[in-house]
């Protein structure tokens, strides 16, 4: 798309479609599918996370899921600091920090590097009307601040004189744990061979539990920042985010005790479908997750009993989830495809070999054994076909190989169902309080979004009656690349709607 076409882009291209099921029936974006297959970053290479961490965060979810229970969790005068200010031609950029309230409430759950929350506050030199501030939460892979500052904050100053506060997510940028660095390989398939396009260092969440810790931290940190902005005299205040940032902004607003504009872009009602039926499900390290689920009985005997969400789209849905998984696997290819292609390429001596152990859990003898265990399970082979040396290797490392657990045919389905259960518990909007005024919510979605499946889950209109949903043509990637101005317009509309409805709220 050239600059002339971008310049002539108008909101007329936004299509409002109420029947969500009909939108999904149009199919998913091939660009989304291709882009995901091009980047072979693996998610959750460490597995589910410590069972005790999951238990603690699930118990804490019961508190932050109820707005009335957590009104006093973050004090009105919670300390926030500005440690650097810089003058720009059109704005002032302030760098600030504070200690995450989660560290006080659930001590030790955050990695040490993530305890200090960092943010960048971008303020216009001249306000056009009032002193509006929108908090932007980061999407997947959005480290530091430059992306949100360039694509959203600076244009918002020019277009609307609106300030932006960019909060850095736990596990991202300066808040990234030292052991969270992995290799990303971009590989292009050419017939029966594979060509390495590039291999770079990236960062992805190591454990499933990290996503829940991140969510809990961002809810409390957003509250701390909203309280700080409020006492500093900024008004009106709102929240937004793209993709994962939209989910996190939505969760944060469920906890805020006042009417507030919310503009979640390219996100939906739960993150469970993202990792079970969306294209990102192919990036999940199911090998490790299945192994841990099979070996450690605490997941299916204890943790599963802590899952309280029981909506119509809960993990008990069974057949519908299986149908969606089968549909996506048919579209993306066999579940082991990424592992095979990486392994083949590394044998050819390419640069991807340096990341083999991190990308597929291989490299060492023990890890190769683990990979073989999963492969045998997936193919349905019997335990007798596993080399004796593998059993000896597992015994040497203190592992117990239980044939009834590790090789049951339903293990993959059970792991997917468990993933849906834990994701819904901590990310499903129906498991949290309804925002104070849903008419101030404008959701922007892509009709053919393959990253955020909407089929089989409750819609936001069902959970938040009165919210507005705007649909864009195309998929997740094309919307992110070319529709940032649509996201900004939705922000302006939501803020204007707030000012018309609550013109004197800041005086109370």
C-alpha positions in Angstrom: 0.0 0.0 0.0 1.6 3.3 -1.1 1.7 6.5 0.8 -1.0 8.2 -1.4 -3.4 5.4 -0.6 -2.6 5.6 3.1 -3.2 9.3 3.0 -6.6 8.8 1.4 -7.7 6.1 3.8 -10.9 7.0 5.6 -13.1 5.5 8.3 -15.6 4.6 5.6 -13.4 1.5 5.1 -14.4 0.3 8.6 -17.3 -2.1 8.4 -19.6 -2.5 11.3 -20.9 -6.1 11.4 -23.1 -7.2 14.3 -23.3 -11.0 13.7 -19.9 -12.1 14.7 -20.3 -15.7 13.6 -20.9 -14.5 10.0 -17.7 -12.5 10.1 -15.7 -15.6 11.2 -17.3 -17.7 8.5 -15.5 -15.5 5.9 -12.3 -17.4 6.9 -9.0 -16.3 8.2 -6.3 -14.1 6.7 -3.7 -16.0 4.7 -1.2 -13.3 5.6 -1.7 -14.1 9.3 -1.0 -17.7 8.6 2.0 -17.1 6.4 3.6 -14.6 8.8 3.2 -17.0 11.7 4.8 -19.9 9.7 7.6 -17.6 8.6 8.6 -16.8 12.2 9.3 -19.9 14.2 9.5 -18.4 17.7 8.4 -20.9 20.3 6.2 -20.0 23.2 6.3 -21.4 26.7 9.5 -23.4 26.2 9.7 -23.8 30.0 6.2 -25.4 30.3 3.3 -24.5 32.6 5.4 -22.8 35.3 5.8 -23.8 38.9 2.6 -25.4 40.2 2.8 -23.3 43.4 3.0 -20.1 41.3 -0.2 -21.1 39.4 -2.0 -21.8 42.7 -1.0 -18.4 44.1 -2.0 -16.5 41.0 -5.4 -18.3 40.7 -6.1 -17.5 44.3 -5.2 -13.9 43.7 -7.4 -13.8 40.6 -10.4 -14.3 42.9 -9.6 -11.0 44.5 -8.7 -8.8 41.5 -11.6 -10.4 39.6 -14.0 -8.6 41.9 -13.8 -4.8 41.8 -15.4 -4.4 45.2 -12.8 -6.7 46.9 -9.8 -4.8 45.7 -10.8 -1.1 46.0 -8.0 -0.5 48.6 -5.3 -2.8 47.2 -3.5 0.2 45.6 -3.6 3.3 47.9 -4.7 6.6 46.4 -1.3 8.1 47.1 0.8 5.2 45.8 4.2 6.6 45.0 5.2 7.1 41.3 8.4 8.9 40.3 9.7 10.8 37.3 13.5 10.4 36.9 14.2 11.9 33.5 12.6 14.5 31.2 13.4 15.5 27.7 12.2 18.3 25.5 11.2 17.5 21.9 9.9 19.9 19.2 6.3 18.8 19.7 6.3 17.3 23.1 7.9 16.5 26.4 9.0 12.9 27.2 9.2 11.9 30.8 10.6 8.6 32.0 9.2 7.3 35.2 9.1 4.3 37.5 7.4 2.8 40.6 7.4 -0.6 42.4 4.8 -2.9 41.1 2.0 -3.3 43.7 1.9 -7.0 42.9 5.3 -7.4 44.7 3.6 -6.2 47.9 0.5 -8.3 47.5 2.0 -11.6 46.1 5.7 -11.4 47.1 8.2 -13.1 44.9 5.8 -14.0 42.1 7.4 -11.5 39.8 11.0 -12.1 38.6 13.4 -9.6 40.3 14.0 -7.7 37.0 10.2 -7.0 36.7 9.6 -5.6 40.1 10.3 -2.1 39.1 7.6 -0.9 36.7 8.9 1.6 34.0 6.9 3.9 31.9 7.2 6.8 29.4 4.9 9.8 29.6 4.6 11.8 26.4 2.9 15.1 26.9 2.1 17.8 24.3 3.6 21.2 24.8 0.2 22.8 24.2 -3.1 21.2 25.2 -6.0 21.7 22.8 -8.7 21.0 25.3 -8.6 19.6 28.8 -5.6 17.4 29.6 -6.5 14.0 28.2 -4.2 11.0 28.8 -4.5 7.6 27.3 -2.5 4.7 28.8 -1.2 2.3 26.1 -0.3 -1.3 27.1 2.1 -3.3 25.0 1.2 -6.0 22.6 3.2 -9.3 22.1 6.8 -8.6 21.4 6.5 -4.9 21.9 9.6 -4.3 24.0 10.6 -0.8 25.3 8.6 2.2 24.0 9.6 3.2 20.5 6.9 1.3 18.6 4.0 2.7 20.6 5.6 6.1 20.7 6.1 6.3 16.9 2.9 4.6 15.7 0.4 6.0 18.3 1.7 8.5 20.8 3.4 11.1 18.5 0.5 11.1 16.0 -2.0 11.5 18.8 -0.3 14.6 19.9 -0.4 16.0 16.4 -4.0 15.0 15.6 -5.7 15.6 19.0 -3.3 17.1 21.5 -3.7 14.0 23.6 -0.9 12.7 25.9 0.0 9.1 26.1 1.5 7.0 28.9 3.3 3.9 27.7 3.7 1.3 30.4 6.3 -1.5 29.9 4.9 -5.0 30.5 6.6 -7.3 33.0 8.9 -9.7 31.2 9.5 -7.1 28.4 12.3 -4.6 27.7 14.0 -3.5 30.9 11.7 -5.9 32.9 12.8 -9.0 31.0 14.3 -11.8 33.0 17.9 -12.7 32.0 16.9 -16.3 31.2 14.2 -15.4 28.8 16.3 -14.9 25.6 15.7 -17.3 22.7 16.6 -17.7 19.1 14.0 -16.8 16.4 14.6 -18.4 13.0 12.8 -17.2 9.9 12.7 -20.1 7.4 11.2 -20.3 4.0 10.1 -23.7 2.6 11.1 -24.3 -1.0 9.8 -27.6 -2.2 11.3 -30.3 0.1 14.1 -28.0 1.3 14.3 -25.1 3.8 16.0 -21.8 3.4 17.1 -19.7 6.4 16.0 -16.1 5.9 17.4 -14.8 9.2 18.1 -16.0 12.8 17.8 -13.3 15.5 17.6 -13.1 19.2 14.1 -12.5 20.5 12.2 -12.8 23.7 9.0 -14.8 24.4 7.3 -15.7 27.6 9.0 -18.8 29.0 6.1 -20.2 31.1 2.3 -20.2 30.8 2.1 -18.8 34.3 4.2 -15.8 33.2 1.2 -14.5 31.2 -1.0 -14.7 34.3 1.6 -12.9 36.4 1.9 -10.3 33.8 -1.9 -9.7 33.7 -2.1 -9.5 37.5 0.8 -7.0 37.6 -0.6 -4.8 34.8 -4.1 -4.6 36.4 -2.5 -3.2 39.6 0.1 -1.1 37.9 -2.6 0.5 35.6 -4.5 1.4 38.8 -1.5 3.0 40.3 -0.9 5.1 37.2 -4.5 6.1 36.9 -4.6 7.2 40.5 -1.3 9.2 39.9 -2.6 10.9 36.8 -5.9 11.7 38.6 -4.2 13.4 41.5 -1.9 15.3 39.1 -5.0 16.8 37.5 -5.0 15.1 34.1 -8.5 14.4 32.6 -10.1 12.6 31.0 -8.2 9.3 31.4 -8.5 6.2 29.2 -6.9 2.9 28.3 -6.0 1.2 25.1 -3.8 -1.5 23.7 -3.3 -3.6 20.5 -3.5 -7.4 20.5 -2.3 -8.6 23.9 -2.1 -5.0 25.0 -5.9 -4.8 24.3 -6.5 -7.8 26.5 -4.5 -6.4 29.3 -6.1 -2.9 29.0 -9.5 -4.6 29.2 -8.6 -6.5 32.3 -7.2 -3.3 33.9 -10.4 -1.4 33.2 -12.6 -4.1 34.9 -10.8 -3.1 38.1 -11.2 0.7 37.8 -14.1 2.0 40.0 -15.1 4.9 37.7 -16.4 5.3 34.2 -13.4 5.3 31.8 -12.9 5.1 28.0 -11.6 1.7 26.9 -10.4 0.9 23.3 -9.1 -2.6 23.0 -7.8 -3.2 19.4 -7.3 -6.7 17.8 -8.3 -8.5 21.0 -11.4 -10.3 22.2 -13.0 -11.8 25.3 -10.4 -14.4 26.2 -6.8 -15.4 25.4 -7.7 -19.1 25.5 -8.6 -19.3 21.8 -5.3 -17.5 20.9 -3.2 -20.4 22.2 -5.5 -23.3 21.5 -7.1 -22.7 18.1 -5.4 -19.5 16.7 -2.2 -19.5 14.6 -0.2 -18.9 17.7 -1.2 -22.3 18.9 1.4 -23.7 16.5 4.1 -21.7 18.3 3.2 -23.3 21.7 5.7 -25.8 22.9 3.1 -28.6 23.3 6.0 -31.2 23.6 7.0 -29.8 27.0 3.5 -29.0 28.1 2.2 -32.5 27.4 5.2 -34.1 29.1 4.8 -32.0 32.3 1.0 -32.5 32.3 1.5 -36.3 32.1 4.3 -36.6 34.6 3.1 -34.2 37.3 -0.3 -35.2 38.6 -0.7 -31.9 40.4 -2.1 -30.3 37.3 -5.1 -32.6 36.8 -5.6 -33.5 40.5 -5.2 -30.1 42.2 -4.8 -27.1 39.9 -7.8 -28.1 37.7 -10.0 -27.9 40.8 -9.0 -24.2 41.3 -10.5 -23.3 37.9 -13.8 -21.5 38.7 -14.8 -20.1 35.3 -17.8 -22.2 34.1 -19.3 -20.1 31.3 -21.0 -21.6 28.2 -17.6 -21.5 26.5 -15.5 -23.1 29.3 -13.0 -25.9 28.8 -15.7 -28.4 29.4 -17.1 -27.7 26.0 -15.1 -30.6 24.5 -16.4 -31.3 21.0 -16.5 -27.7 19.9 -12.9 -27.1 21.0 -11.8 -30.3 19.3 -13.5 -29.2 16.0 -11.8 -25.9 16.1 -8.4 -27.5 16.8 -8.8 -29.9 13.9 -9.8 -27.0 11.6 -6.7 -25.0 12.5 -4.3 -28.0 12.3 -5.7 -28.7 8.8 -5.0 -25.1 7.8 -1.5 -24.9 9.3 -0.3 -28.4 8.7 0.7 -31.3 11.1 1.5 -30.3 14.6 5.1 -31.6 14.4 5.8 -29.7 11.2 7.9 -26.9 12.8 10.0 -29.3 14.8 10.8 -31.5 11.8 11.7 -28.6 9.5 14.0 -27.0 12.1 15.6 -30.3 12.7 16.2 -30.9 9.0 17.5 -27.5 8.5 20.0 -27.7 11.4 21.4 -30.9 10.0 22.1 -29.0 6.8 24.5 -26.8 8.8 22.5 -23.6 8.8 22.6 -20.9 11.4 19.4 -22.2 12.8 21.4 -24.9 14.5 22.6 -22.5 17.1 19.0 -22.1 18.3 17.9 -25.7 18.0 18.0 -26.5 21.6 16.0 -23.4 22.5 13.5 -23.7 19.7 12.6 -27.3 20.0 13.8 -28.3 23.4 16.6 -30.4 21.9 20.3 -30.3 21.7 21.2 -32.4 24.8 20.8 -36.1 25.3 18.1 -35.7 27.9 16.1 -33.2 25.8 16.3 -35.4 22.7 14.9 -38.1 24.8 12.0 -35.9 25.9 11.3 -34.9 22.3 11.2 -38.6 21.4 8.8 -39.3 24.2 6.4 -36.7 22.8 6.9 -38.0 19.2 6.1 -41.6 20.3 3.0 -40.4 22.1 1.8 -38.4 19.1 2.2 -41.3 16.7 0.5 -43.7 19.1 3.5 -46.1 19.3 3.8 -48.4 22.3 6.2 -47.9 25.1 8.2 -51.0 24.1 9.4 -49.1 21.0 11.2 -46.6 23.0 15.0 -47.4 23.3 16.1 -48.8 26.7 18.8 -46.1 26.8 16.0 -43.5 27.0 14.6 -45.1 30.1 18.0 -45.3 31.6 18.6 -41.6 30.7 15.4 -40.6 32.4 16.3 -42.6 35.5 19.7 -40.9 35.6 18.0 -37.5 35.7 15.5 -38.6 38.4 12.5 -38.9 36.0 9.8 -41.4 36.3 8.4 -42.8 33.1 4.8 -43.9 33.5 3.6 -45.6 30.4 -0.1 -45.2 31.3 0.3 -41.4 31.7 2.9 -40.5 29.0 1.4 -42.5 26.2 -2.3 -42.2 26.6 -3.9 -41.3 23.3 -5.9 -38.4 24.8 -2.8 -36.6 26.2 -2.7 -33.9 23.5 -6.4 -33.2 23.8 -6.2 -33.1 27.6 -3.3 -30.6 27.4 -5.2 -28.3 25.1 -8.3 -28.5 27.3 -6.2 -27.7 30.4 -4.6 -24.8 28.5 -8.1 -23.5 27.7 -9.1 -23.9 31.3 -6.2 -22.0 32.9 -6.3 -19.3 30.2 -10.0 -18.7 30.7 -9.5 -18.6 34.5 -7.1 -15.7 34.3 -8.0 -13.9 31.0 -11.7 -14.4 30.3 -13.5 -11.1 30.7 -16.6 -12.9 32.1 -14.4 -13.9 35.1 -13.9 -10.3 36.0 -16.2 -7.4 37.0 -18.0 -5.6 34.2 -16.6 -2.1 33.5 -18.6 0.7 35.2 -19.9 2.1 31.9 -19.7 -0.2 28.9 -21.0 2.5 26.5 -17.5 4.0 26.7 -15.9 0.9 25.2 -15.1 0.8 21.5 -13.6 -2.5 20.4 -11.8 -2.7 17.0 -11.5 -6.1 15.5 -10.3 -7.6 12.2 -12.9 -9.8 10.4 -10.3 -12.4 9.2 -8.1 -12.3 12.3 -6.3 -15.7 12.6 -4.5 -14.7 15.8 -7.7 -13.9 17.8 -10.3 -16.6 16.9 -13.8 -15.5 17.9 -15.6 -18.7 17.2 -16.6 -20.9 20.1 -16.1 -18.2 22.7 -18.5 -15.6 24.2 -18.5 -12.3 22.4 -17.7 -9.1 24.2 -21.2 -7.8 23.4 -22.6 -10.7 25.5 -20.2 -10.0 28.4 -20.3 -6.2 28.2 -23.8 -5.2 26.9 -23.7 -1.7 25.4 -20.1 -1.8 24.1 -19.5 -1.0 20.5 -17.5 -3.3 18.2 -16.0 -2.0 14.9 -14.8 -4.6 12.4 -12.1 -4.0 9.8 -11.6 -5.9 6.6 -8.5 -8.2 6.6 -6.5 -9.9 9.3 -4.4 -9.2 12.3 -1.2 -8.4 10.6 -2.6 -6.2 7.9 -4.7 -4.3 10.5 -1.6 -3.7 12.7 0.5 -2.5 9.7 -2.1 -0.3 7.9 -4.9 0.6 10.3 -3.2 2.4 13.2 -5.2 5.6 12.3 -8.4 3.7 12.7 -7.3 2.7 16.2 -6.5 6.3 17.0 -9.9 7.5 15.7 -11.6 5.0 18.0 -9.7 6.5 20.9 -10.8 10.0 20.0 -14.4 8.8 19.6 -14.4 7.1 23.0 -12.9 10.1 24.8 -15.4 12.5 23.1 -18.2 10.2 24.2 -16.9 10.3 27.7 -16.7 14.1 27.8 -20.2 14.5 26.5 -21.6 12.0 29.1 -19.5 13.0 32.1 -18.5 16.7 31.6 -18.2 17.4 35.3 -16.8 14.1 36.6 -13.3 15.5 37.1 -14.7 18.1 39.5 -16.2 15.6 41.9 
